[in-house]
Structures are given as structure tokens and as C-alpha cells.
Amino acid sequence: MKKFCPHCHCEMLERANLYICPRNAIGDCVYDAMLIDEPPRDAQPFGSARSHFDERATSFDSQSK
């Protein structure tokens, strides 16, 4: 069964037990099979998908006087 690139849908080539996109070598596709096993660089600790922000209640009445 042939495998296709998830980004450009080009037929992938098998190299060292990995499937690579031939268009990646020429800079035409962003799919890189070597980076698949690494966790995302923007991963939040403890599985949180939200960015950090202060959730404490703040009273703005004292600032308006």
C-alpha cells in the first residue's frame, strides 16, 4: 500500500524505516518525518492547552477613584 504525504499528498519514499516526502528535500513541502516522534515545541506542561494568564479576581473599582 502506498503512503502519501499528509501536507502535499505526494507519494512518499521509504528511507531507513521512515517514509519521507521527496518534495521536502527541495523545500517544496514542510512535512519532515524525522520530527514526528518529538513532542511539539509549544507543548504546555501538565497537558494544558491554554496559554498562561492570571485568573484571580481583580477589583477595578479601587483604580477608578
Helices and strands as residue ranges (DSSP letters): E 13-15, E 18-20, G 33-35, G 45-47
